[in-house]
């Protein structure tokens, strides 16, 4: 009888502990670019791109291009489950106001996105792009694309790109 009660209370304790267990911690951010390309990331851009441009304490990417050209950073597929956003800092340079679409690439093809940003003149601004808003939630992505629209665009600068 005593043995059965001990097993009963042990089972209750385990059930109670499981009910109060903490969810697993979120995965570590994936560093795409932070003053240099992150591990495994490659520049596959078809805009004029200069990596690691000295700018004070940081080394952002400088991007300028013709209509529809883009900054394209490629990686072997990354499963986005557990992540919720792409974050980065962007500066519109001396002109600012460039219209840029934020997209991801899946299986080598850009996913259509109407997520547009317009960087400000000579100002660094934080950008947070929810993965669900660009078709990138809980899927394997193999690239991040910042694409100009129908007009050629003057240089902008981008740094600290992460998947979080």
Long-range contacts (C-beta under 8 A, 24 or more apart in sequence): 26-82, 26-83, 26-164, 27-82, 27-83, 29-162, 29-163, 29-164, 30-78, 30-83, 30-162, 30-163, 30-164, 31-161, 31-162, 32-73, 32-75, 32-86, 32-88, 32-144, 32-161, 32-162, 32-163, 33-61, 33-73, 33-88, 33-158, 33-159, 33-160, 33-161, 34-159, 34-160, 34-161, 34-162, 35-59, 35-60, 35-159, 37-73, 40-75, 40-76, 41-73, 41-74, 41-75, 42-73, 42-74, 42-75, 43-72, 43-73, 43-74, 44-72, 44-73, 44-74, 44-143, 45-69, 45-70, 45-71, 45-72, 45-73, 46-70, 46-72, 47-71, 47-148, 53-157, 55-157, 58-159, 59-159, 60-89, 60-91, 60-157, 60-158, 60-159, 61-157, 61-158, 61-159, 62-155, 62-156, 62-157, 63-146, 63-155, 63-156, 63-157, 63-158, 64-153, 64-154, 64-155, 64-156, 65-148, 65-152, 65-153, 66-148, 66-152, 67-148, 67-149, 67-150, 67-151, 67-152, 68-147, 68-148, 68-149, 68-150, 69-147, 69-148, 70-145, 70-146, 70-147, 70-148, 71-145, 71-146, 71-147, 71-158, 72-105, 72-143, 72-144, 72-145, 73-143, 73-144, 73-145, 73-161, 74-105, 74-142, 74-143, 75-142, 75-143, 76-142, 77-140, 77-141, 77-142, 78-140, 78-141, 78-142, 78-163, 79-138, 79-139, 79-140, 80-131, 80-136, 80-137, 80-138, 80-139, 80-140, 80-141, 80-163, 81-138, 83-131, 83-163, 83-164, 84-130, 84-131, 84-132, 84-137, 84-164, 85-128, 85-129, 85-130, 85-131, 85-163, 85-164, 86-128, 86-129, 86-131, 86-134, 86-136, 86-144, 86-161, 86-162, 86-163, 86-164, 87-126, 87-127, 87-128, 87-129, 87-160, 87-161, 87-162, 87-164, 88-126, 88-127, 88-158, 88-159, 88-160, 88-161, 88-162, 89-124, 89-125, 89-126, 89-127, 89-158, 89-159, 89-160, 90-117, 90-119, 90-124, 90-125, 90-127, 90-156, 90-157, 90-158, 91-119, 91-120, 91-122, 91-123, 91-124, 91-125, 91-156, 91-157, 91-158, 92-118, 92-119, 92-120, 92-121, 92-122, 92-123, 92-156, 93-119, 93-121, 93-122, 93-154, 93-155, 93-156, 93-157, 94-121, 94-122, 94-154, 94-155, 95-121, 95-154, 95-155, 96-120, 96-121, 96-122, 96-123, 96-156, 97-121, 98-148, 98-153, 98-154, 98-156, 99-148, 99-149, 99-151, 99-153, 100-146, 100-147, 100-148, 100-149, 100-153, 100-156, 101-145, 101-146, 101-147, 101-149, 102-127, 102-129, 102-134, 102-144, 102-145, 102-146, 103-134, 103-144, 103-145, 103-146, 103-147, 104-131, 104-134, 104-135, 104-136, 104-141, 104-143, 104-144, 104-145, 105-141, 105-142, 105-143, 105-144, 105-145, 106-135, 106-136, 106-139, 106-140, 106-141, 106-142, 107-140, 107-142, 108-142, 110-143, 110-145, 110-147, 111-135, 111-136, 116-149, 119-156, 131-163
